[in-house]
Amino acid sequence: MGNKIMDPIVGKLMGLRYKSHPWHGVEVGKEAPDIITCYIEVVPTDTVKYEVDKVSGYLKLDRPQKYSNVVPALYGFIPQTYCGERVAKYCEEKTEKEGILGDKDPLDICILTEKAITHGDILVIARPIGGFRMLDGNEADDKIIAVLNNDAVYGDYKDISDCPELVIDRLKHYFLTYKDLPGNKANTEITHTYGIEEAHEVIKRSLEDYNERFNNLENMLSI
């Protein structure tokens, strides 16, 4: 999928002087949703939660982790995606719940790799294999599960069913507890674990939601 914000020549020239915004200025890749470029915010060695500042594009400290749980994989988002009406409607169809909204953020992704990657604010190439259908209150908050492309251990996984149950349980535990605060448990739930076909559908819908939400972004930047 092409970059909607700038043509390739201008993009390369701008990149010599300015850092691309990881949400809007990075291409998801021509082979999406099979193989995608992802932006990593948090890695397993982090003891605090980092998150991209949506305005500036810089990685910021979101919050220290109150408990000892750490993310068990690379964690970030898929550029040029948006959890809007289409993602929310798909969640409604699959959960048979009404009144679900998109969380208005880029689509989250967790990437399995046997390599020790020690810091975020990087781009990696990954292959989605499934995901968690997660609700945060009444908002769709899907978590795509992927493997690092050509990873020595996880690279042959084709579907989330190839993952050991322990790996899935660790990921679930993290996502169900990472927003908890002392005396205040987060209102989150995982309704389904789904495979590669549904993961691809969620990614496609999030790309369409992004195109609709930011369809004037290119014109605004050119001005």
Secondary structure by P-SEA (a helix, b strand, c coil): cccccccaaaaaaaaaccccccccccccccccccbbbbbbcccccccbbbbccccccccccccccccccccccbbbbbccccccaaaaaaaaaaacccbbbbccccbbbbbbbccccccccbbbbbbbccccccccccccbbbbbbccccccccccccccccccaaaaaaaaaaaacccccccccccccccccccaaaaaaaaaaaaaaaaaaccaaaaaaac
